[in-house]
Amino acid sequence: MIDGTLVAIAEGVAGPWATIVSAAHVTGALAVTVHAVLGRRDVPAIVGWVGLAWLAPVVGSLLYLLLGINRIQRRSIRKRGRSLLTLGRYTGEELTNGALPAPLVAGHPGLAGLAALAARVTGRPLTPGNAVVPLPDGDLAYGEMLRAIDGAARSVTLLTYIFDDDRAGQRFVAALQEAQARGVAVRVLVDAVGARYSRPSIITRLHAEGVPAAVFLPTRVPWRFPYANLRNHRKLLVVDGRVGFTGGMNIREGHQPSLAPASPVRCLHFRLEGPVVRDMQQVFADDWFFATGEVLPDDDTWYAPGESCGPVAARGVSDGPDSEMGTMPTVLFGALAAATYRVSLITPYFLPDMRLRAALMVAALRGIRVDIVLPARSNIPLMDWAMEPQLAELIEAGVRVWRSPAPFDHTKLFVIDGSWSLIGSTNWDARSLRLNFEYNIECYDAGLAGQLDGLMDDHLAVAAPVELAALRARPFLVRLRNGVVRLLSPYL
């Protein structure tokens, strides 16, 4: 009898709670459905979030609340009275401003249209007279970066996603501290998630050394947690407003072969001089203001005249969740449409949406040589599993897909027709193209593109082709696993 009484009490308690949970589930799922349908543009993402909300009671709605809503508002842009997206304010011709080398356009007429497209979606001018030098490993790149910091006379600004407190990171801390000590104005900004890749955080060490440093979008503060899915993935170093560095390298010893790291990483970085460095500094200044509230004045401490010093016409392409248009995907589409005979792509993570995959396939079907180099093994196993199911349709269309051997290849590179190249931080996945703050530079110059195609050929010389027959021969359970994980691509 006692047992029966306890069961009745339990059922009586469970009844109201079941009703409350059911009501919360239906209300939350309906709210997610309405918000996603009205507020999001990407259909697969809409389907994914709505499905998650309905199939994962309450939890799916909470995940959407935390990770699926773009709440970011760039106070820095609004307060400084300018917008990184000025579509309609200028014509493509005004922003290109005759910067395209005439011989380059004569040989590749599609570049004029690509330059006009990039001008309109970025609102930034194409600037001639830049020098761009590839730095294909951490020993070379870090050496150049540290020499630039050691020679700084007025200012150093550094923005990176990951800044580890390891042998490589400590060299940068020492150089930054020495620059600060001799009167150079130093500012360091690290993404909040990237700053926690090592313990203790590099921010703690920088503060201890008296170096002004901040984190971008800290997620430990409760009212900032909704931004946890929005990361600053940019890599920028500007010295005296004159010399800039950007590309794919974070600051960690894995990039330095000479240190014999436990987990080596291949990557590619660049040294730049010329007018485009001013744009790099402006992007840092916006992010720094957003994170700290400090305005870096437009004076000779932070900015240099940007005199012509090389043959490359270049334009900064800044993108992030505060962009209403999807700047980076639009530029990628434009480049694929402009290509006439060769497309070279290296990326560590390849989960483009259906539209970009279709653009790559159309390029191959037009007879263009399209090469995509991916790592043989990712540093994120889920990425390997999710990437594989989409490769078959690309190969069927004539795209050549390659796997580069170890060490893990973190290189990001996109070149078309030996004349145009895109360098910077963006990966070809949903996170980079929709959620991260990224920075890239489009470069119009046959000499630089030829160098980068040479780097691509070096990758191809050691890479293994992905064969369609091998993909189809994968065991059923492996293909099923990969297909299921691919469904997570909007969240990866």
TORGU-896143 format. One record per residue (C-alpha): x, y, z; residue in one letter. Coordinates in steps of 0.25 Angstrom, whole numbers, plus 5000, padded with zeros to 4 digits. Example, Ala and Ser with C-alpha at 12.3 -4.5 7.8 and 13.67 -1.06 7.14 Angstrom:
# residues 2
+------+------+------+---+
|   px |   py |   pz | r |
+------+------+------+---+
| 5049 | 4982 | 5031 | a |
| 5055 | 4996 | 5029 | s |
+------+------+------+---+
***
This chain:
# residues 492
+------+------+------+---+
|   px |   py |   pz | r |
+------+------+------+---+
| 5000 | 5000 | 5000 | m |
| 5011 | 5009 | 5003 | i |
| 5018 | 5006 | 4990 | d |
| 5005 | 5009 | 4983 | g |
| 5003 | 5023 | 4990 | t |
| 5018 | 5027 | 4986 | l |
| 5015 | 5023 | 4971 | v |
| 5002 | 5032 | 4972 | a |
| 5010 | 5043 | 4978 | i |
| 5021 | 5042 | 4967 | a |
| 5011 | 5042 | 4956 | e |
| 5004 | 5054 | 4962 | g |
| 5017 | 5062 | 4962 | v |
| 5021 | 5057 | 4949 | a |
| 5008 | 5061 | 4942 | g |
| 5010 | 5076 | 4944 | p |
| 5024 | 5076 | 4941 | w |
| 5022 | 5068 | 4928 | a |
| 5012 | 5078 | 4924 | t |
| 5021 | 5089 | 4927 | i |
| 5033 | 5083 | 4919 | v |
| 5024 | 5080 | 4907 | s |
| 5018 | 5094 | 4907 | a |
| 5033 | 5099 | 4908 | a |
| 5037 | 5090 | 4896 | h |
| 5026 | 5094 | 4887 | v |
| 5027 | 5109 | 4890 | t |
| 5042 | 5109 | 4888 | g |
| 5041 | 5101 | 4876 | a |
| 5031 | 5110 | 4870 | l |
| 5039 | 5122 | 4874 | a |
| 5051 | 5116 | 4867 | v |
| 5044 | 5113 | 4855 | t |
| 5038 | 5127 | 4853 | v |
| 5051 | 5134 | 4856 | h |
| 5059 | 5125 | 4847 | a |
| 5050 | 5126 | 4835 | v |
| 5049 | 5141 | 4836 | l |
| 5063 | 5144 | 4841 | g |
| 5072 | 5134 | 4834 | r |
| 5076 | 5134 | 4819 | r |
| 5083 | 5120 | 4818 | d |
| 5072 | 5109 | 4815 | v |
| 5081 | 5097 | 4820 | p |
| 5084 | 5105 | 4833 | a |
| 5069 | 5108 | 4835 | i |
| 5065 | 5094 | 4833 | v |
| 5076 | 5089 | 4843 | g |
| 5072 | 5099 | 4854 | w |
| 5057 | 5096 | 4852 | v |
| 5059 | 5081 | 4852 | g |
| 5068 | 5082 | 4864 | l |
| 5058 | 5090 | 4872 | a |
| 5047 | 5080 | 4869 | w |
| 5055 | 5068 | 4871 | l |
| 5062 | 5071 | 4883 | a |
| 5052 | 5076 | 4893 | p |
| 5056 | 5089 | 4900 | v |
| 5071 | 5086 | 4898 | v |
| 5070 | 5090 | 4883 | g |
| 5063 | 5103 | 4886 | s |
| 5073 | 5107 | 4897 | l |
| 5085 | 5103 | 4887 | l |
| 5078 | 5112 | 4877 | y |
| 5077 | 5123 | 4887 | l |
| 5091 | 5123 | 4891 | l |
| 5098 | 5119 | 4877 | l |
| 5088 | 5122 | 4866 | g |
| 5084 | 5136 | 4868 | i |
| 5094 | 5147 | 4862 | n |
| 5093 | 5158 | 4873 | r |
| 5106 | 5164 | 4869 | i |
| 5106 | 5180 | 4867 | q |
| 5119 | 5187 | 4864 | r |
| 5119 | 5199 | 4873 | r |
| 5132 | 5203 | 4868 | s |
| 5127 | 5204 | 4853 | i |
| 5115 | 5212 | 4858 | r |
| 5122 | 5221 | 4867 | k |
| 5133 | 5224 | 4857 | r |
| 5122 | 5228 | 4847 | g |
| 5126 | 5219 | 4836 | r |
| 5122 | 5205 | 4831 | s |
| 5130 | 5194 | 4826 | l |
| 5119 | 5191 | 4816 | l |
| 5116 | 5203 | 4807 | t |
| 5108 | 5196 | 4796 | l |
| 5102 | 5206 | 4787 | g |
| 5110 | 5218 | 4792 | r |
| 5121 | 5216 | 4781 | y |
| 5122 | 5210 | 4768 | t |
| 5132 | 5199 | 4765 | g |
| 5139 | 5208 | 4756 | e |
| 5141 | 5219 | 4766 | e |
| 5147 | 5209 | 4776 | l |
| 5155 | 5202 | 4766 | t |
| 5160 | 5216 | 4762 | n |
| 5169 | 5211 | 4751 | g |
| 5178 | 5202 | 4760 | a |
| 5177 | 5190 | 4752 | l |
| 5189 | 5188 | 4743 | p |
| 5185 | 5190 | 4729 | a |
| 5194 | 5178 | 4723 | p |
| 5187 | 5169 | 4734 | l |
| 5173 | 5173 | 4730 | v |
| 5177 | 5171 | 4715 | a |
| 5181 | 5157 | 4717 | g |
| 5169 | 5154 | 4727 | h |
| 5157 | 5163 | 4724 | p |
| 5149 | 5156 | 4735 | g |
| 5157 | 5163 | 4745 | l |
| 5151 | 5176 | 4743 | a |
| 5137 | 5171 | 4747 | g |
| 5143 | 5164 | 4759 | l |
| 5150 | 5176 | 4763 | a |
| 5137 | 5184 | 4762 | a |
| 5129 | 5173 | 4770 | l |
| 5139 | 5173 | 4781 | a |
| 5139 | 5189 | 4781 | a |
| 5124 | 5189 | 4783 | r |
| 5122 | 5178 | 4793 | v |
| 5134 | 5183 | 4802 | t |
| 5133 | 5198 | 4800 | g |
| 5148 | 5198 | 4800 | r |
| 5157 | 5204 | 4789 | p |
| 5167 | 5195 | 4781 | l |
| 5181 | 5201 | 4784 | t |
| 5193 | 5200 | 4775 | p |
| 5207 | 5200 | 4779 | g |
| 5208 | 5188 | 4789 | n |
| 5219 | 5178 | 4792 | a |
| 5214 | 5164 | 4796 | v |
| 5224 | 5154 | 4801 | v |
| 5220 | 5139 | 4804 | p |
| 5225 | 5133 | 4816 | l |
| 5223 | 5118 | 4815 | p |
| 5226 | 5113 | 4829 | d |
| 5227 | 5118 | 4844 | g |
| 5242 | 5119 | 4845 | d |
| 5242 | 5129 | 4833 | l |
| 5229 | 5136 | 4837 | a |
| 5232 | 5138 | 4851 | y |
| 5246 | 5142 | 4849 | g |
| 5241 | 5154 | 4840 | e |
| 5230 | 5157 | 4849 | m |
| 5240 | 5158 | 4861 | l |
| 5250 | 5166 | 4853 | r |
| 5239 | 5176 | 4850 | a |
| 5235 | 5177 | 4865 | i |
| 5249 | 5179 | 4869 | d |
| 5251 | 5190 | 4859 | g |
| 5238 | 5197 | 4862 | a |
| 5239 | 5212 | 4865 | a |
| 5225 | 5217 | 4868 | r |
| 5214 | 5206 | 4869 | s |
| 5211 | 5191 | 4868 | v |
| 5197 | 5185 | 4867 | t |
| 5195 | 5170 | 4868 | l |
| 5182 | 5163 | 4866 | l |
| 5181 | 5147 | 4866 | t |
| 5172 | 5136 | 4868 | y |
| 5182 | 5127 | 4876 | i |
| 5194 | 5132 | 4884 | f |
| 5200 | 5121 | 4892 | d |
| 5208 | 5122 | 4904 | d |
| 5219 | 5113 | 4899 | d |
| 5233 | 5115 | 4893 | r |
| 5228 | 5122 | 4881 | a |
| 5218 | 5131 | 4889 | g |
| 5228 | 5135 | 4899 | q |
| 5238 | 5140 | 4888 | r |
| 5227 | 5149 | 4884 | f |
| 5224 | 5154 | 4898 | v |
| 5238 | 5157 | 4900 | a |
| 5239 | 5165 | 4887 | a |
| 5226 | 5173 | 4890 | l |
| 5230 | 5176 | 4905 | q |
| 5244 | 5181 | 4899 | e |
| 5236 | 5190 | 4889 | a |
| 5227 | 5195 | 4900 | q |
| 5239 | 5198 | 4909 | a |
| 5246 | 5207 | 4899 | r |
| 5234 | 5215 | 4897 | g |
| 5227 | 5208 | 4885 | v |
| 5211 | 5209 | 4886 | a |
| 5207 | 5194 | 4887 | v |
| 5193 | 5188 | 4886 | r |
| 5190 | 5173 | 4886 | v |
| 5176 | 5167 | 4884 | l |
| 5174 | 5152 | 4885 | v |
| 5161 | 5144 | 4883 | d |
| 5155 | 5140 | 4896 | a |
| 5154 | 5125 | 4892 | v |
| 5168 | 5125 | 4885 | g |
| 5174 | 5132 | 4898 | a |
| 5170 | 5119 | 4906 | r |
| 5177 | 5109 | 4897 | y |
| 5189 | 5109 | 4906 | s |
| 5190 | 5111 | 4921 | r |
| 5193 | 5120 | 4927 | p |
| 5186 | 5130 | 4917 | s |
| 5196 | 5138 | 4909 | i |
| 5188 | 5151 | 4913 | i |
| 5192 | 5148 | 4928 | t |
| 5207 | 5148 | 4924 | r |
| 5205 | 5160 | 4915 | l |
| 5199 | 5168 | 4926 | h |
| 5210 | 5164 | 4936 | a |
| 5220 | 5170 | 4926 | e |
| 5212 | 5183 | 4925 | g |
| 5207 | 5181 | 4910 | v |
| 5193 | 5186 | 4907 | p |
| 5185 | 5174 | 4903 | a |
| 5171 | 5170 | 4903 | a |
| 5162 | 5159 | 4899 | v |
| 5151 | 5159 | 4888 | f |
| 5137 | 5155 | 4892 | l |
| 5140 | 5149 | 4906 | p |
| 5130 | 5137 | 4908 | t |
| 5132 | 5135 | 4923 | r |
| 5124 | 5148 | 4926 | v |
| 5109 | 5143 | 4926 | p |
| 5103 | 5154 | 4918 | w |
| 5114 | 5152 | 4907 | r |
| 5112 | 5137 | 4906 | f |
| 5102 | 5138 | 4895 | p |
| 5114 | 5142 | 4886 | y |
| 5122 | 5129 | 4889 | a |
| 5119 | 5124 | 4875 | n |
| 5125 | 5137 | 4869 | l |
| 5140 | 5137 | 4868 | r |
| 5151 | 5147 | 4863 | n |
| 5159 | 5138 | 4854 | h |
| 5167 | 5149 | 4848 | r |
| 5182 | 5150 | 4848 | k |
| 5188 | 5164 | 4847 | l |
| 5201 | 5170 | 4851 | l |
| 5204 | 5184 | 4847 | v |
| 5217 | 5191 | 4851 | v |
| 5218 | 5206 | 4850 | d |
| 5206 | 5206 | 4841 | g |
| 5216 | 5203 | 4830 | r |
| 5219 | 5188 | 4830 | v |
| 5208 | 5178 | 4831 | g |
| 5206 | 5163 | 4833 | f |
| 5194 | 5154 | 4831 | t |
| 5191 | 5140 | 4826 | g |
| 5187 | 5127 | 4833 | g |
| 5197 | 5126 | 4844 | m |
| 5194 | 5127 | 4859 | n |
| 5205 | 5129 | 4869 | i |
| 5209 | 5115 | 4874 | r |
| 5221 | 5106 | 4874 | e |
| 5214 | 5096 | 4865 | g |
| 5217 | 5105 | 4853 | h |
| 5232 | 5105 | 4855 | q |
| 5239 | 5093 | 4850 | p |
| 5252 | 5097 | 4856 | s |
| 5246 | 5095 | 4870 | l |
| 5242 | 5080 | 4867 | a |
| 5228 | 5082 | 4872 | p |
| 5220 | 5070 | 4877 | a |
| 5209 | 5074 | 4867 | s |
| 5215 | 5081 | 4855 | p |
| 5206 | 5090 | 4846 | v |
| 5209 | 5095 | 4832 | r |
| 5203 | 5108 | 4828 | c |
| 5205 | 5121 | 4820 | l |
| 5207 | 5135 | 4824 | h |
| 5210 | 5148 | 4817 | f |
| 5218 | 5161 | 4819 | r |
| 5212 | 5174 | 4813 | l |
| 5216 | 5188 | 4810 | e |
| 5209 | 5199 | 4803 | g |
| 5195 | 5206 | 4804 | p |
| 5188 | 5193 | 4807 | v |
| 5194 | 5193 | 4821 | v |
| 5186 | 5205 | 4825 | r |
| 5174 | 5196 | 4823 | d |
| 5179 | 5186 | 4832 | m |
| 5182 | 5196 | 4843 | q |
| 5168 | 5201 | 4841 | q |
| 5162 | 5187 | 4843 | v |
| 5170 | 5185 | 4856 | f |
| 5166 | 5199 | 4861 | a |
| 5151 | 5195 | 4859 | d |
| 5153 | 5182 | 4867 | d |
| 5161 | 5189 | 4878 | w |
| 5151 | 5199 | 4880 | f |
| 5140 | 5189 | 4880 | f |
| 5147 | 5181 | 4891 | a |
| 5153 | 5192 | 4899 | t |
| 5146 | 5205 | 4896 | g |
| 5159 | 5212 | 4893 | e |
| 5160 | 5220 | 4880 | v |
| 5174 | 5219 | 4872 | l |
| 5175 | 5233 | 4866 | p |
| 5177 | 5235 | 4851 | d |
| 5191 | 5240 | 4853 | d |
| 5206 | 5237 | 4850 | d |
| 5207 | 5228 | 4862 | t |
| 5198 | 5217 | 4856 | w |
| 5197 | 5221 | 4841 | y |
| 5208 | 5223 | 4831 | a |
| 5206 | 5230 | 4817 | p |
| 5206 | 5217 | 4810 | g |
| 5215 | 5220 | 4799 | e |
| 5216 | 5211 | 4786 | s |
| 5226 | 5201 | 4788 | c |
| 5222 | 5189 | 4779 | g |
| 5214 | 5184 | 4767 | p |
| 5202 | 5178 | 4774 | v |
| 5188 | 5184 | 4774 | a |
| 5182 | 5180 | 4787 | a |
| 5169 | 5182 | 4794 | r |
| 5165 | 5177 | 4808 | g |
| 5153 | 5168 | 4810 | v |
| 5147 | 5169 | 4824 | s |
| 5136 | 5159 | 4827 | d |
| 5128 | 5155 | 4839 | g |
| 5114 | 5153 | 4845 | p |
| 5112 | 5168 | 4845 | d |
| 5112 | 5167 | 4830 | s |
| 5098 | 5167 | 4824 | e |
| 5103 | 5163 | 4810 | m |
| 5112 | 5151 | 4813 | g |
| 5124 | 5159 | 4807 | t |
| 5134 | 5147 | 4806 | m |
| 5125 | 5137 | 4799 | p |
| 5121 | 5148 | 4789 | t |
| 5136 | 5150 | 4786 | v |
| 5138 | 5135 | 4785 | l |
| 5127 | 5134 | 4775 | f |
| 5132 | 5145 | 4767 | g |
| 5146 | 5139 | 4766 | a |
| 5140 | 5126 | 4761 | l |
| 5132 | 5133 | 4751 | a |
| 5144 | 5141 | 4746 | a |
| 5153 | 5128 | 4744 | a |
| 5156 | 5124 | 4730 | t |
| 5167 | 5113 | 4731 | y |
| 5172 | 5110 | 4746 | r |
| 5166 | 5110 | 4760 | v |
| 5176 | 5106 | 4771 | s |
| 5170 | 5104 | 4785 | l |
| 5177 | 5100 | 4798 | i |
| 5169 | 5100 | 4811 | t |
| 5169 | 5092 | 4824 | p |
| 5154 | 5091 | 4826 | y |
| 5145 | 5089 | 4814 | f |
| 5130 | 5090 | 4817 | l |
| 5125 | 5100 | 4807 | p |
| 5110 | 5102 | 4805 | d |
| 5103 | 5096 | 4793 | m |
| 5104 | 5109 | 4785 | r |
| 5120 | 5109 | 4786 | l |
| 5121 | 5094 | 4783 | r |
| 5112 | 5097 | 4770 | a |
| 5121 | 5108 | 4766 | a |
| 5133 | 5100 | 4767 | l |
| 5126 | 5089 | 4759 | m |
| 5122 | 5098 | 4748 | v |
| 5136 | 5104 | 4747 | a |
| 5141 | 5089 | 4745 | a |
| 5130 | 5086 | 4735 | l |
| 5134 | 5099 | 4727 | r |
| 5147 | 5092 | 4725 | g |
| 5155 | 5100 | 4736 | i |
| 5166 | 5092 | 4743 | r |
| 5161 | 5092 | 4758 | v |
| 5170 | 5087 | 4768 | d |
| 5166 | 5086 | 4783 | i |
| 5177 | 5082 | 4793 | v |
| 5172 | 5077 | 4807 | l |
| 5179 | 5071 | 4819 | p |
| 5181 | 5056 | 4819 | a |
| 5177 | 5056 | 4833 | r |
| 5170 | 5068 | 4840 | s |
| 5173 | 5072 | 4854 | n |
| 5158 | 5071 | 4856 | i |
| 5153 | 5057 | 4853 | p |
| 5139 | 5061 | 4851 | l |
| 5143 | 5070 | 4840 | m |
| 5149 | 5059 | 4833 | d |
| 5137 | 5051 | 4834 | w |
| 5128 | 5063 | 4830 | a |
| 5136 | 5067 | 4818 | m |
| 5137 | 5053 | 4811 | e |
| 5123 | 5051 | 4806 | p |
| 5123 | 5064 | 4798 | q |
| 5135 | 5060 | 4790 | l |
| 5129 | 5050 | 4781 | a |
| 5120 | 5060 | 4774 | e |
| 5132 | 5069 | 4772 | l |
| 5141 | 5059 | 4766 | i |
| 5129 | 5054 | 4757 | e |
| 5129 | 5068 | 4751 | a |
| 5143 | 5068 | 4748 | g |
| 5149 | 5075 | 4761 | v |
| 5162 | 5069 | 4765 | r |
| 5163 | 5067 | 4780 | v |
| 5176 | 5064 | 4787 | w |
| 5180 | 5060 | 4801 | r |
| 5193 | 5066 | 4806 | s |
| 5202 | 5057 | 4815 | p |
| 5205 | 5060 | 4830 | a |
| 5208 | 5069 | 4836 | p |
| 5194 | 5075 | 4837 | f |
| 5193 | 5086 | 4826 | d |
| 5187 | 5099 | 4831 | h |
| 5190 | 5107 | 4818 | t |
| 5179 | 5116 | 4813 | k |
| 5181 | 5120 | 4798 | l |
| 5172 | 5123 | 4786 | f |
| 5178 | 5126 | 4772 | v |
| 5171 | 5128 | 4759 | i |
| 5178 | 5128 | 4745 | d |
| 5192 | 5132 | 4750 | g |
| 5187 | 5146 | 4752 | s |
| 5178 | 5148 | 4764 | w |
| 5180 | 5142 | 4778 | s |
| 5173 | 5143 | 4791 | l |
| 5181 | 5142 | 4804 | i |
| 5177 | 5143 | 4819 | g |
| 5170 | 5135 | 4829 | s |
| 5157 | 5130 | 4823 | t |
| 5155 | 5115 | 4822 | n |
| 5144 | 5109 | 4813 | w |
| 5134 | 5105 | 4824 | d |
| 5122 | 5110 | 4830 | a |
| 5129 | 5115 | 4842 | r |
| 5138 | 5124 | 4834 | s |
| 5128 | 5128 | 4824 | l |
| 5117 | 5132 | 4833 | r |
| 5121 | 5132 | 4848 | l |
| 5136 | 5137 | 4849 | n |
| 5141 | 5151 | 4848 | f |
| 5151 | 5149 | 4836 | e |
| 5161 | 5157 | 4828 | y |
| 5167 | 5154 | 4815 | n |
| 5174 | 5162 | 4804 | i |
| 5171 | 5161 | 4789 | e |
| 5183 | 5163 | 4780 | c |
| 5184 | 5166 | 4766 | y |
| 5198 | 5163 | 4761 | d |
| 5203 | 5152 | 4751 | a |
| 5216 | 5151 | 4758 | g |
| 5211 | 5148 | 4772 | l |
| 5200 | 5139 | 4766 | a |
| 5211 | 5131 | 4759 | g |
| 5219 | 5130 | 4772 | q |
| 5206 | 5124 | 4779 | l |
| 5203 | 5115 | 4768 | d |
| 5217 | 5110 | 4770 | g |
| 5214 | 5107 | 4784 | l |
| 5201 | 5100 | 4780 | m |
| 5210 | 5091 | 4770 | d |
| 5219 | 5088 | 4782 | d |
| 5207 | 5083 | 4790 | h |
| 5202 | 5075 | 4778 | l |
| 5215 | 5068 | 4776 | a |
| 5214 | 5061 | 4789 | v |
| 5199 | 5060 | 4791 | a |
| 5191 | 5048 | 4787 | a |
| 5179 | 5049 | 4778 | p |
| 5165 | 5045 | 4784 | v |
| 5159 | 5035 | 4775 | e |
| 5144 | 5033 | 4772 | l |
| 5145 | 5018 | 4773 | a |
| 5152 | 5018 | 4787 | a |
| 5141 | 5027 | 4792 | l |
| 5130 | 5018 | 4787 | r |
| 5137 | 5006 | 4793 | a |
| 5137 | 5011 | 4807 | r |
| 5130 | 5002 | 4817 | p |
| 5115 | 5004 | 4818 | f |
| 5117 | 5008 | 4833 | l |
| 5128 | 5018 | 4830 | v |
| 5119 | 5025 | 4819 | r |
| 5107 | 5025 | 4829 | l |
| 5116 | 5031 | 4840 | r |
| 5121 | 5042 | 4830 | n |
| 5107 | 5045 | 4825 | g |
| 5101 | 5047 | 4838 | v |
| 5113 | 5056 | 4843 | v |
| 5111 | 5064 | 4830 | r |
| 5097 | 5068 | 4835 | l |
| 5105 | 5075 | 4846 | l |
| 5112 | 5084 | 4836 | s |
| 5103 | 5097 | 4839 | p |
| 5108 | 5096 | 4853 | y |
| 5123 | 5092 | 4851 | l |
+------+------+------+---+
***
